C-alpha cells in the first residue's frame, strides 16, 4: 500500500511540474443580452466564471451570470412585454481551446439552473376587455453553448442560453413564454496563463 501511495504521489508531482500554464483563473465579463422572443428588447448581462484548467486546452468552470432584459409573450401575433425580467444562471461549464499561442478560438457548453424573475405584471387589451398578464418567476434546468476567442487574458464570446420556458397567465389562460436569449460578451481572465 505504501508503494502505491508513493507512486501516486510521484505521478501527481511530475504532472504538476510538467505544466507550463497556471490552471486557476476567474473570468469577469459584461455584455449584451437579447431575448429570442420576437418583439422583445435586449438588455445587459454581467458574469463571473471561476475556471480550472485540466490541461492547456480544456477548462472546467462555474458560470454565475445575471441578464437583465424585457420578458415577453406572443399571443395571436401580438407581443406583450413586462417592464423588466432577470435571468440568473448557475452553470457547470467546459471550454475547449484550440492552438497554444496568439489568438485562440474556443468552443464550450454548460448545464445547470436558470432562475427566471419578473418585474411584475402588465395590462393588455384582449379584444374589448383589458386583461392582466402575470409574468411568473421560476427556477428550472437549462443549458448553454458558446464560441469565442481568447488572446492573452482578453476573452470575447457569443453564447446561446437555452433558458427554460415558463407559463404566464392572461386572466385565467396560461400562455408559455420563451426565455432563451443570446449573450454577446467581452471580459478578461484574472490569473491563469503561461508560467
Backbone as JSON Lines, residues from 0, in Angstrom:
{"i":0,"aa":"X","n":[0.83,-1.19,0.0],"ca":[0.0,0.0,0.0],"c":[0.88,1.25,0.0]}
{"i":1,"aa":"X","n":[1.98,1.22,0.79],"ca":[2.87,2.37,0.84],"c":[3.5,2.64,-0.52]}
{"i":2,"aa":"X","n":[3.86,1.57,-1.26],"ca":[4.43,1.74,-2.59],"c":[3.43,2.37,-3.56]}
{"i":3,"aa":"X","n":[2.16,1.95,-3.43],"ca":[1.1,2.5,-4.29],"c":[0.93,4.0,-4.03]}
{"i":4,"aa":"X","n":[0.89,4.41,-2.76],"ca":[0.73,5.82,-2.41],"c":[1.95,6.63,-2.84]}
{"i":5,"aa":"X","n":[3.15,6.06,-2.69],"ca":[4.37,6.76,-3.11],"c":[4.37,6.95,-4.62]}
{"i":6,"aa":"X","n":[3.94,5.93,-5.36],"ca":[3.86,6.04,-6.83],"c":[2.85,7.08,-7.26]}
{"i":7,"aa":"X","n":[1.69,7.11,-6.6],"ca":[0.66,8.1,-6.91],"c":[1.16,9.51,-6.63]}
{"i":8,"aa":"X","n":[1.85,9.69,-5.52],"ca":[2.41,10.99,-5.18],"c":[3.42,11.45,-6.22]}
{"i":9,"aa":"X","n":[4.29,10.54,-6.67],"ca":[5.3,10.87,-7.7],"c":[4.63,11.27,-9.01]}
{"i":10,"aa":"X","n":[3.55,10.56,-9.4],"ca":[2.84,10.86,-10.63],"c":[2.22,12.25,-10.58]}
{"i":11,"aa":"X","n":[1.59,12.6,-9.46],"ca":[1.0,13.93,-9.3],"c":[2.08,15.0,-9.32]}
{"i":12,"aa":"X","n":[3.21,14.75,-8.64],"ca":[4.3,15.72,-8.6],"c":[4.89,15.94,-9.99]}
{"i":13,"aa":"X","n":[5.07,14.87,-10.76],"ca":[5.61,15.0,-12.12],"c":[4.66,15.74,-13.04]}
{"i":14,"aa":"X","n":[3.35,15.45,-12.95],"ca":[2.4,16.13,-13.83],"c":[2.29,17.61,-13.47]}
{"i":15,"aa":"X","n":[2.4,17.94,-12.17],"ca":[2.34,19.34,-11.76],"c":[3.57,20.09,-12.25]}
{"i":16,"aa":"X","n":[4.76,19.45,-12.19],"ca":[5.97,20.14,-12.64],"c":[6.01,20.26,-14.15]}
{"i":17,"aa":"X","n":[5.26,19.4,-14.87],"ca":[5.27,19.44,-16.34],"c":[4.32,20.53,-16.87]}
{"i":18,"aa":"X","n":[3.45,21.08,-16.05],"ca":[2.53,22.11,-16.51],"c":[3.28,23.37,-16.88]}
{"i":19,"aa":"X","n":[2.91,23.94,-18.02],"ca":[3.52,25.2,-18.45],"c":[2.51,26.34,-18.35]}
{"i":20,"aa":"X","n":[1.4,26.09,-17.66],"ca":[0.35,27.09,-17.51],"c":[-0.12,27.09,-16.05]}
{"i":21,"aa":"X","n":[-0.72,28.2,-15.66],"ca":[-1.32,28.3,-14.33],"c":[-2.77,27.86,-14.46]}
{"i":22,"aa":"X","n":[-3.19,26.83,-13.74],"ca":[-4.51,26.25,-14.01],"c":[-5.71,27.05,-13.51]}
{"i":23,"aa":"X","n":[-5.57,27.85,-12.45],"ca":[-6.74,28.53,-11.88],"c":[-6.85,29.95,-12.39]}
{"i":24,"aa":"X","n":[-8.06,30.34,-12.82],"ca":[-8.34,31.7,-13.28],"c":[-9.81,32.02,-13.01]}
{"i":25,"aa":"X","n":[-10.13,33.32,-13.01],"ca":[-11.5,33.78,-12.85],"c":[-11.8,34.74,-13.99]}
{"i":26,"aa":"X","n":[-12.85,34.43,-14.77],"ca":[-13.26,35.3,-15.87],"c":[-14.34,36.27,-15.36]}
{"i":27,"aa":"X","n":[-14.18,37.55,-15.69],"ca":[-15.17,38.57,-15.39],"c":[-15.6,39.19,-16.72]}
{"i":28,"aa":"X","n":[-16.91,39.19,-17.02],"ca":[-17.4,39.65,-18.32],"c":[-18.64,40.53,-18.18]}
{"i":29,"aa":"X","n":[-18.83,41.4,-19.17],"ca":[-20.05,42.19,-19.32],"c":[-20.47,42.07,-20.78]}
{"i":30,"aa":"X","n":[-21.75,42.37,-21.05],"ca":[-22.17,42.28,-22.44],"c":[-23.63,42.61,-22.65]}
{"i":31,"aa":"X","n":[-24.11,42.19,-23.82],"ca":[-25.47,42.47,-24.28],"c":[-26.26,41.16,-24.29]}
{"i":32,"aa":"X","n":[-27.48,41.19,-23.76],"ca":[-28.36,40.02,-23.75],"c":[-29.59,40.32,-24.59]}
{"i":33,"aa":"X","n":[-29.87,39.47,-25.59],"ca":[-31.02,39.67,-26.48],"c":[-31.93,38.46,-26.41]}
{"i":34,"aa":"X","n":[-33.15,38.63,-25.83],"ca":[-34.11,37.52,-25.84],"c":[-34.46,37.14,-27.28]}
{"i":35,"aa":"X","n":[-34.69,35.85,-27.5],"ca":[-35.0,35.38,-28.85],"c":[-36.49,35.43,-29.15]}
{"i":36,"aa":"X","n":[-37.3,35.86,-28.18],"ca":[-38.73,36.06,-28.39],"c":[-38.91,37.3,-29.26]}
{"i":37,"aa":"X","n":[-39.63,37.2,-30.36],"ca":[-39.8,38.32,-31.3],"c":[-40.43,39.53,-30.62]}
{"i":38,"aa":"X","n":[-39.94,40.71,-30.94],"ca":[-40.52,41.94,-30.43],"c":[-40.1,42.32,-29.02]}
{"i":39,"aa":"X","n":[-39.16,41.59,-28.42],"ca":[-38.73,41.88,-27.05],"c":[-37.35,42.52,-27.09]}
{"i":40,"aa":"X","n":[-37.2,43.62,-26.37],"ca":[-35.92,44.34,-26.41],"c":[-34.87,43.66,-25.55]}
{"i":41,"aa":"X","n":[-33.61,43.96,-25.87],"ca":[-32.48,43.38,-25.14],"c":[-32.09,44.2,-23.94]}
{"i":42,"aa":"X","n":[-31.06,43.75,-23.26],"ca":[-30.56,44.42,-22.08],"c":[-29.1,44.11,-21.89]}
{"i":43,"aa":"X","n":[-28.66,44.07,-20.66],"ca":[-27.25,43.84,-20.39],"c":[-27.07,42.63,-19.49]}
{"i":44,"aa":"X","n":[-25.83,42.13,-19.46],"ca":[-25.51,40.99,-18.6],"c":[-24.16,41.2,-17.93]}
{"i":45,"aa":"X","n":[-23.99,40.56,-16.8],"ca":[-22.71,40.52,-16.08],"c":[-22.48,39.07,-15.67]}
{"i":46,"aa":"X","n":[-21.2,38.64,-15.71],"ca":[-20.9,37.25,-15.38],"c":[-19.55,37.13,-14.69]}
{"i":47,"aa":"X","n":[-19.46,36.17,-13.8],"ca":[-18.21,35.78,-13.15],"c":[-18.11,34.27,-13.32]}
{"i":48,"aa":"X","n":[-16.93,33.8,-13.76],"ca":[-16.77,32.36,-14.0],"c":[-15.4,31.88,-13.53]}
{"i":49,"aa":"X","n":[-15.31,31.32,-12.31],"ca":[-14.06,30.69,-11.89],"c":[-13.84,29.44,-12.75]}
{"i":50,"aa":"X","n":[-12.58,29.24,-13.21],"ca":[-12.27,28.1,-14.08],"c":[-10.98,27.44,-13.61]}
{"i":51,"aa":"X","n":[-10.92,26.14,-13.86],"ca":[-9.7,25.38,-13.56],"c":[-9.27,24.65,-14.82]}
{"i":52,"aa":"X","n":[-8.03,24.87,-15.25],"ca":[-7.52,24.24,-16.46],"c":[-7.03,22.83,-16.19]}
{"i":53,"aa":"X","n":[-7.76,21.83,-16.72],"ca":[-7.31,20.45,-16.59],"c":[-6.12,20.2,-17.5]}
{"i":54,"aa":"X","n":[-6.03,20.98,-18.58],"ca":[-4.86,20.97,-19.46],"c":[-4.78,22.36,-20.08]}
{"i":55,"aa":"X","n":[-3.81,22.56,-20.95],"ca":[-3.7,23.86,-21.62],"c":[-4.82,24.08,-22.62]}
{"i":56,"aa":"X","n":[-5.61,23.03,-22.9],"ca":[-6.69,23.11,-23.88],"c":[-8.09,22.98,-23.29]}
{"i":57,"aa":"X","n":[-8.22,22.5,-22.06],"ca":[-9.56,22.24,-21.53],"c":[-9.72,22.84,-20.14]}
{"i":58,"aa":"X","n":[-10.77,23.68,-19.99],"ca":[-11.11,24.32,-18.71],"c":[-12.46,23.83,-18.22]}
{"i":59,"aa":"X","n":[-12.58,23.59,-16.93],"ca":[-13.85,23.36,-16.26],"c":[-14.17,24.6,-15.44]}
{"i":60,"aa":"X","n":[-15.45,25.01,-15.41],"ca":[-15.77,26.23,-14.68],"c":[-17.15,26.2,-14.06]}
{"i":61,"aa":"X","n":[-17.47,27.29,-13.38],"ca":[-18.79,27.51,-12.79],"c":[-19.2,28.94,-13.15]}
{"i":62,"aa":"X","n":[-20.15,29.07,-14.11],"ca":[-20.57,30.4,-14.56],"c":[-21.73,30.9,-13.72]}
{"i":63,"aa":"X","n":[-21.55,32.09,-13.16],"ca":[-22.6,32.78,-12.41],"c":[-22.92,34.04,-13.21]}
{"i":64,"aa":"X","n":[-24.14,34.11,-13.77],"ca":[-24.48,35.21,-14.68],"c":[-25.85,35.78,-14.34]}
{"i":65,"aa":"X","n":[-25.97,37.1,-14.5],"ca":[-27.27,37.78,-14.41],"c":[-27.48,38.56,-15.69]}
{"i":66,"aa":"X","n":[-28.63,38.34,-16.34],"ca":[-29.0,39.06,-17.55],"c":[-30.29,39.81,-17.27]}
{"i":67,"aa":"X","n":[-30.32,41.11,-17.59],"ca":[-31.48,41.96,-17.32],"c":[-32.09,42.39,-18.65]}
{"i":68,"aa":"X","n":[-33.3,41.91,-18.94],"ca":[-33.96,42.14,-20.22],"c":[-35.46,42.34,-20.0]}
{"i":69,"aa":"X","n":[-36.17,42.72,-21.05],"ca":[-37.63,42.68,-21.01],"c":[-38.07,41.24,-21.25]}
{"i":70,"aa":"X","n":[-39.12,40.81,-20.6],"ca":[-39.7,39.49,-20.86],"c":[-40.96,39.67,-21.67]}
{"i":71,"aa":"X","n":[-41.27,38.68,-22.49],"ca":[-42.45,38.84,-23.33],"c":[-43.15,37.54,-23.66]}
{"i":72,"aa":"X","n":[-44.41,37.67,-24.08],"ca":[-45.17,36.55,-24.61],"c":[-45.8,36.98,-25.92]}
{"i":73,"aa":"X","n":[-46.05,36.03,-26.8],"ca":[-46.7,36.32,-28.07],"c":[-48.03,35.57,-28.1]}
{"i":74,"aa":"X","n":[-49.1,36.31,-28.34],"ca":[-50.43,35.71,-28.41],"c":[-51.17,36.33,-29.58]}
{"i":75,"aa":"X","n":[-51.68,35.5,-30.48],"ca":[-52.39,35.95,-31.68],"c":[-51.55,36.93,-32.49]}
{"i":76,"aa":"X","n":[-50.25,36.68,-32.56],"ca":[-49.36,37.53,-33.35],"c":[-48.92,38.81,-32.67]}
{"i":77,"aa":"X","n":[-49.45,39.12,-31.5],"ca":[-49.06,40.33,-30.77],"c":[-48.14,39.97,-29.61]}
{"i":78,"aa":"X","n":[-47.08,40.77,-29.42],"ca":[-46.14,40.53,-28.33],"c":[-46.43,41.49,-27.19]}
{"i":79,"aa":"X","n":[-46.49,40.94,-25.99],"ca":[-46.67,41.73,-24.78],"c":[-45.41,41.59,-23.94]}
{"i":80,"aa":"X","n":[-44.87,42.71,-23.48],"ca":[-43.64,42.66,-22.68],"c":[-43.86,43.24,-21.3]}
{"i":81,"aa":"X","n":[-43.1,42.72,-20.34],"ca":[-43.08,43.3,-18.99],"c":[-42.02,44.38,-18.97]}
{"i":82,"aa":"X","n":[-41.99,45.16,-17.91],"ca":[-41.0,46.23,-17.79],"c":[-39.59,45.67,-17.71]}
{"i":83,"aa":"X","n":[-39.41,44.63,-16.92],"ca":[-38.06,44.09,-16.73],"c":[-38.15,42.62,-16.36]}
{"i":84,"aa":"X","n":[-37.16,41.89,-16.76],"ca":[-37.03,40.5,-16.36],"c":[-35.56,40.25,-16.08]}
{"i":85,"aa":"X","n":[-35.29,39.25,-15.31],"ca":[-33.9,38.92,-15.0],"c":[-33.72,37.42,-15.06]}
{"i":86,"aa":"X","n":[-32.6,37.01,-15.61],"ca":[-32.24,35.6,-15.66],"c":[-30.95,35.43,-14.85]}
{"i":87,"aa":"X","n":[-31.01,34.65,-13.81],"ca":[-29.81,34.3,-13.08],"c":[-29.46,32.87,-13.44]}
{"i":88,"aa":"X","n":[-28.21,32.59,-13.77],"ca":[-27.84,31.23,-14.13],"c":[-26.63,30.77,-13.32]}
{"i":89,"aa":"X","n":[-26.63,29.48,-13.03],"ca":[-25.6,28.83,-12.23],"c":[-25.24,27.55,-12.99]}
{"i":90,"aa":"X","n":[-24.21,27.62,-13.86],"ca":[-23.93,26.54,-14.78],"c":[-22.53,25.96,-14.56]}
{"i":91,"aa":"X","n":[-22.42,24.65,-14.66],"ca":[-21.13,23.98,-14.75],"c":[-20.73,24.04,-16.21]}
{"i":92,"aa":"X","n":[-19.52,24.55,-16.51],"ca":[-19.12,24.77,-17.89],"c":[-17.85,24.01,-18.24]}
{"i":93,"aa":"X","n":[-17.68,23.81,-19.54],"ca":[-16.46,23.24,-20.08],"c":[-16.1,23.98,-21.36]}
{"i":94,"aa":"X","n":[-14.83,24.34,-21.52],"ca":[-14.34,25.03,-22.72],"c":[-13.19,24.24,-23.31]}
{"i":95,"aa":"X","n":[-13.17,24.12,-24.65],"ca":[-12.02,23.55,-25.33],"c":[-11.36,24.65,-26.14]}
{"i":96,"aa":"X","n":[-10.08,24.94,-25.84],"ca":[-9.32,25.99,-26.54],"c":[-8.43,25.36,-27.6]}
{"i":97,"aa":"X","n":[-8.46,25.94,-28.8],"ca":[-7.64,25.46,-29.9],"c":[-6.33,26.25,-29.93]}
{"i":98,"aa":"X","n":[-5.27,25.64,-30.45],"ca":[-3.98,26.32,-30.54],"c":[-3.32,26.43,-29.18]}
{"i":99,"aa":"X","n":[-2.13,27.07,-29.19],"ca":[-1.4,27.24,-27.93],"c":[-0.93,28.67,-27.7]}
{"i":100,"aa":"X","n":[-0.9,29.5,-28.74],"ca":[-0.41,30.87,-28.58],"c":[-1.21,31.82,-29.46]}
{"i":101,"aa":"X","n":[-1.07,33.11,-29.18],"ca":[-1.73,34.13,-30.0],"c":[-3.24,34.12,-29.77]}
{"i":102,"aa":"X","n":[-4.0,34.28,-30.84],"ca":[-5.46,34.26,-30.76],"c":[-5.93,32.81,-30.76]}
{"i":103,"aa":"X","n":[-6.61,32.42,-29.68],"ca":[-7.06,31.03,-29.51],"c":[-8.58,30.95,-29.56]}
{"i":104,"aa":"X","n":[-9.15,30.38,-30.63],"ca":[-10.6,30.16,-30.65],"c":[-10.97,29.09,-29.62]}
{"i":105,"aa":"X","n":[-12.22,29.14,-29.14],"ca":[-12.68,28.09,-28.23],"c":[-14.16,27.81,-28.43]}
{"i":106,"aa":"X","n":[-14.56,26.61,-28.05],"ca":[-15.96,26.18,-28.02],"c":[-16.25,25.7,-26.62]}
{"i":107,"aa":"X","n":[-17.49,25.91,-26.17],"ca":[-17.84,25.48,-24.83],"c":[-19.31,25.2,-24.67]}
{"i":108,"aa":"X","n":[-19.65,24.61,-23.54],"ca":[-21.04,24.3,-23.21],"c":[-21.19,24.31,-21.7]}
{"i":109,"aa":"X","n":[-22.43,24.41,-21.25],"ca":[-22.71,24.38,-19.82],"c":[-24.11,23.89,-19.53]}
{"i":110,"aa":"X","n":[-24.31,23.35,-18.35],"ca":[-25.62,22.9,-17.89],"c":[-25.8,23.32,-16.44]}
{"i":111,"aa":"X","n":[-27.04,23.58,-16.07],"ca":[-27.31,23.96,-14.69],"c":[-28.67,24.6,-14.53]}
{"i":112,"aa":"X","n":[-28.78,25.48,-13.56],"ca":[-30.07,26.09,-13.2],"c":[-30.18,27.51,-13.73]}
{"i":113,"aa":"X","n":[-31.37,27.84,-14.24],"ca":[-31.73,29.19,-14.63],"c":[-32.86,29.64,-13.71]}
{"i":114,"aa":"X","n":[-32.66,30.78,-13.09],"ca":[-33.69,31.38,-12.26],"c":[-34.29,32.54,-13.04]}
{"i":115,"aa":"X","n":[-35.58,32.45,-13.38],"ca":[-36.26,33.44,-14.2],"c":[-37.12,34.3,-13.28]}
{"i":116,"aa":"X","n":[-36.86,35.61,-13.29],"ca":[-37.62,36.53,-12.43],"c":[-38.3,37.58,-13.29]}
{"i":117,"aa":"X","n":[-39.28,38.27,-12.72],"ca":[-40.01,39.28,-13.46],"c":[-40.3,40.49,-12.6]}
{"i":118,"aa":"X","n":[-40.47,41.63,-13.27],"ca":[-40.78,42.86,-12.58],"c":[-42.26,43.08,-12.38]}
{"i":119,"aa":"X","n":[-43.07,42.04,-12.35],"ca":[-44.49,42.2,-12.07],"c":[-45.38,41.84,-13.23]}
{"i":120,"aa":"X","n":[-46.42,42.64,-13.47],"ca":[-47.42,42.32,-14.48],"c":[-47.77,43.58,-15.27]}
{"i":121,"aa":"X","n":[-48.4,43.38,-16.43],"ca":[-48.86,44.48,-17.27],"c":[-50.3,44.22,-17.68]}
{"i":122,"aa":"X","n":[-51.01,45.26,-18.08],"ca":[-52.38,45.12,-18.56],"c":[-52.39,45.28,-20.07]}
{"i":123,"aa":"X","n":[-53.06,44.36,-20.77],"ca":[-53.16,44.4,-22.23],"c":[-54.61,44.41,-22.65]}
{"i":124,"aa":"X","n":[-54.83,44.91,-23.85],"ca":[-56.18,44.92,-24.42],"c":[-56.37,43.6,-25.15]}
{"i":125,"aa":"X","n":[-57.26,42.74,-24.67],"ca":[-57.54,41.45,-25.29],"c":[-58.98,41.5,-25.82]}
{"i":126,"aa":"X","n":[-59.11,41.85,-27.1],"ca":[-60.45,42.09,-27.64],"c":[-60.95,43.41,-27.08]}
{"i":127,"aa":"X","n":[-62.09,43.42,-26.45],"ca":[-62.65,44.64,-25.86],"c":[-62.35,44.76,-24.37]}
{"i":128,"aa":"X","n":[-61.8,43.7,-23.76],"ca":[-61.62,43.67,-22.31],"c":[-60.15,43.72,-21.93]}
{"i":129,"aa":"X","n":[-59.75,44.67,-21.08],"ca":[-58.36,44.67,-20.6],"c":[-58.08,43.42,-19.76]}
{"i":130,"aa":"X","n":[-56.93,42.81,-19.99],"ca":[-56.55,41.59,-19.26],"c":[-55.2,41.82,-18.58]}
{"i":131,"aa":"X","n":[-55.08,41.27,-17.38],"ca":[-53.83,41.35,-16.63],"c":[-52.92,40.2,-17.06]}
{"i":132,"aa":"X","n":[-51.65,40.52,-17.4],"ca":[-50.65,39.48,-17.71],"c":[-49.74,39.36,-16.51]}
{"i":133,"aa":"X","n":[-49.71,38.19,-15.91],"ca":[-48.84,37.94,-14.76],"c":[-47.63,37.14,-15.22]}
{"i":134,"aa":"X","n":[-46.45,37.77,-15.22],"ca":[-45.21,37.09,-15.56],"c":[-44.69,36.41,-14.3]}
{"i":135,"aa":"X","n":[-44.53,35.1,-14.36],"ca":[-44.16,34.35,-13.17],"c":[-42.64,34.23,-13.04]}
{"i":136,"aa":"X","n":[-42.21,33.93,-11.84],"ca":[-40.8,33.63,-11.56],"c":[-40.68,32.12,-11.38]}
{"i":137,"aa":"X","n":[-39.56,31.55,-11.81],"ca":[-39.39,30.11,-11.72],"c":[-37.9,29.77,-11.8]}
{"i":138,"aa":"X","n":[-37.53,28.6,-11.32],"ca":[-36.16,28.1,-11.45],"c":[-36.24,26.73,-12.1]}
{"i":139,"aa":"X","n":[-35.51,26.57,-13.22],"ca":[-35.54,25.32,-13.97],"c":[-34.17,24.99,-14.52]}
{"i":140,"aa":"X","n":[-34.03,23.74,-14.96],"ca":[-32.79,23.24,-15.54],"c":[-32.68,23.71,-16.99]}
{"i":141,"aa":"X","n":[-31.48,24.13,-17.41],"ca":[-31.26,24.58,-18.79],"c":[-29.82,24.38,-19.21]}
{"i":142,"aa":"X","n":[-29.48,24.92,-20.37],"ca":[-28.13,24.73,-20.88],"c":[-27.65,25.9,-21.71]}
{"i":143,"aa":"X","n":[-26.38,25.86,-22.11],"ca":[-25.75,26.94,-22.85],"c":[-24.69,26.35,-23.77]}
{"i":144,"aa":"X","n":[-24.54,26.93,-24.98],"ca":[-23.4,26.64,-25.85],"c":[-22.75,27.96,-26.2]}
{"i":145,"aa":"X","n":[-21.43,27.93,-26.45],"ca":[-20.7,29.17,-26.7],"c":[-19.58,28.95,-27.71]}
{"i":146,"aa":"X","n":[-19.18,30.05,-28.33],"ca":[-18.0,30.09,-29.19],"c":[-17.35,31.44,-28.96]}
{"i":147,"aa":"X","n":[-16.01,31.47,-29.01],"ca":[-15.34,32.74,-28.78],"c":[-13.87,32.67,-29.11]}
{"i":148,"aa":"X","n":[-13.17,33.74,-28.71],"ca":[-11.73,33.82,-28.89],"c":[-11.11,34.31,-27.59]}
{"i":149,"aa":"X","n":[-9.85,33.87,-27.4],"ca":[-9.08,34.34,-26.25],"c":[-7.7,34.74,-26.75]}
{"i":150,"aa":"X","n":[-7.24,35.91,-26.34],"ca":[-5.88,36.33,-26.66],"c":[-5.29,36.94,-25.39]}
{"i":151,"aa":"X","n":[-4.24,36.33,-24.89],"ca":[-3.71,36.76,-23.6],"c":[-4.76,36.51,-22.53]}
{"i":152,"aa":"X","n":[-5.13,37.56,-21.81],"ca":[-6.17,37.45,-20.78],"c":[-7.52,37.98,-21.27]}
{"i":153,"aa":"X","n":[-7.58,38.55,-22.49],"ca":[-8.82,39.08,-23.05],"c":[-9.66,37.95,-23.65]}
{"i":154,"aa":"X","n":[-10.98,37.98,-23.38],"ca":[-11.89,36.94,-23.87],"c":[-13.14,37.61,-24.46]}
{"i":155,"aa":"X","n":[-13.57,37.15,-25.65],"ca":[-14.83,37.59,-26.26],"c":[-15.6,36.35,-26.68]}
{"i":156,"aa":"X","n":[-16.92,36.34,-26.45],"ca":[-17.7,35.14,-26.74],"c":[-19.13,35.5,-27.1]}
{"i":157,"aa":"X","n":[-19.77,34.57,-27.82],"ca":[-21.2,34.61,-28.11],"c":[-21.79,33.34,-27.51]}
{"i":158,"aa":"X","n":[-22.86,33.48,-26.73],"ca":[-23.46,32.34,-26.04],"c":[-24.95,32.25,-26.33]}
{"i":159,"aa":"X","n":[-25.42,31.04,-26.63],"ca":[-26.85,30.77,-26.73],"c":[-27.28,30.13,-25.42]}
{"i":160,"aa":"X","n":[-28.2,30.79,-24.71],"ca":[-28.69,30.29,-23.43],"c":[-30.08,29.71,-23.61]}
{"i":161,"aa":"X","n":[-30.2,28.4,-23.41],"ca":[-31.48,27.72,-23.51],"c":[-32.18,27.78,-22.16]}
{"i":162,"aa":"X","n":[-32.54,29.03,-21.77],"ca":[-33.28,29.21,-20.52],"c":[-34.67,28.61,-20.72]}
{"i":163,"aa":"X","n":[-35.2,27.91,-19.73],"ca":[-36.45,27.17,-19.91],"c":[-37.68,28.07,-20.1]}
{"i":164,"aa":"X","n":[-38.67,27.5,-20.76],"ca":[-39.96,28.16,-20.97],"c":[-40.72,28.22,-19.64]}
{"i":165,"aa":"X","n":[-41.41,29.33,-19.41],"ca":[-42.25,29.45,-18.21],"c":[-43.69,29.7,-18.64]}
{"i":166,"aa":"X","n":[-44.63,29.34,-17.76],"ca":[-46.06,29.54,-18.02],"c":[-46.53,30.79,-17.31]}
{"i":167,"aa":"X","n":[-47.03,31.77,-18.08],"ca":[-47.6,33.01,-17.55],"c":[-49.1,32.95,-17.74]}
{"i":168,"aa":"X","n":[-49.82,33.91,-17.17],"ca":[-51.28,33.9,-17.31],"c":[-51.79,35.23,-17.83]}
{"i":169,"aa":"X","n":[-52.78,35.14,-18.71],"ca":[-53.59,36.29,-19.11],"c":[-55.0,35.98,-18.62]}
{"i":170,"aa":"X","n":[-55.43,36.7,-17.61],"ca":[-56.71,36.35,-16.98],"c":[-56.59,34.96,-16.37]}
{"i":171,"aa":"X","n":[-57.35,34.01,-16.93],"ca":[-57.28,32.63,-16.45],"c":[-56.6,31.71,-17.46]}
{"i":172,"aa":"X","n":[-56.09,32.27,-18.56],"ca":[-55.47,31.47,-19.62],"c":[-53.96,31.42,-19.42]}
{"i":173,"aa":"X","n":[-53.39,30.2,-19.48],"ca":[-51.94,30.05,-19.38],"c":[-51.31,30.24,-20.75]}
{"i":174,"aa":"X","n":[-50.27,31.05,-20.8],"ca":[-49.53,31.32,-22.03],"c":[-48.05,31.06,-21.75]}
{"i":175,"aa":"X","n":[-47.41,30.27,-22.61],"ca":[-45.99,29.98,-22.43],"c":[-45.14,31.15,-22.88]}
{"i":176,"aa":"X","n":[-44.05,31.38,-22.17],"ca":[-43.11,32.44,-22.51],"c":[-41.75,31.82,-22.8]}
{"i":177,"aa":"X","n":[-41.23,32.07,-24.02],"ca":[-39.9,31.61,-24.39],"c":[-38.87,32.5,-23.7]}
{"i":178,"aa":"X","n":[-37.92,31.91,-23.01],"ca":[-36.94,32.69,-22.26],"c":[-35.51,32.55,-22.78]}
{"i":179,"aa":"X","n":[-35.32,31.83,-23.89],"ca":[-33.97,31.68,-24.46],"c":[-33.43,33.06,-24.83]}
{"i":180,"aa":"X","n":[-32.13,33.24,-24.66],"ca":[-31.52,34.52,-25.03],"c":[-30.11,34.32,-25.53]}
{"i":181,"aa":"X","n":[-29.66,35.28,-26.32],"ca":[-28.31,35.28,-26.87],"c":[-27.49,36.29,-26.09]}
{"i":182,"aa":"X","n":[-26.31,35.9,-25.66],"ca":[-25.41,36.8,-24.94],"c":[-24.16,37.06,-25.76]}
{"i":183,"aa":"X","n":[-23.8,38.33,-25.91],"ca":[-22.55,38.72,-26.56],"c":[-21.74,39.44,-25.5]}
{"i":184,"aa":"X","n":[-20.55,38.89,-25.17],"ca":[-19.83,39.42,-24.02],"c":[-18.35,39.56,-24.28]}
{"i":185,"aa":"X","n":[-17.76,40.48,-23.53],"ca":[-16.31,40.66,-23.52],"c":[-15.87,40.69,-22.06]}
{"i":186,"aa":"X","n":[-14.64,40.24,-21.83],"ca":[-14.14,40.24,-20.47],"c":[-12.68,39.88,-20.43]}
{"i":187,"aa":"X","n":[-12.22,39.53,-19.24],"ca":[-10.82,39.18,-19.08],"c":[-10.68,38.13,-17.98]}
{"i":188,"aa":"X","n":[-9.61,37.34,-18.09],"ca":[-9.29,36.35,-17.09],"c":[-8.32,36.94,-16.07]}
{"i":189,"aa":"X","n":[-8.62,36.77,-14.81],"ca":[-7.71,37.14,-13.73],"c":[-6.99,35.86,-13.34]}
{"i":190,"aa":"X","n":[-5.69,35.85,-13.43],"ca":[-4.92,34.65,-13.16],"c":[-4.79,33.8,-14.42]}
{"i":191,"aa":"X","n":[-4.3,32.58,-14.27],"ca":[-4.13,31.7,-15.41],"c":[-2.98,32.15,-16.29]}
{"i":192,"aa":"X","n":[-2.92,31.63,-17.49],"ca":[-1.89,31.99,-18.44],"c":[-0.63,31.16,-18.3]}
{"i":193,"aa":"X","n":[0.38,31.52,-19.05],"ca":[1.66,30.8,-19.06],"c":[2.45,31.07,-17.78]}
{"i":194,"aa":"X","n":[3.21,30.09,-17.35],"ca":[4.11,30.27,-16.19],"c":[5.32,31.08,-16.6]}
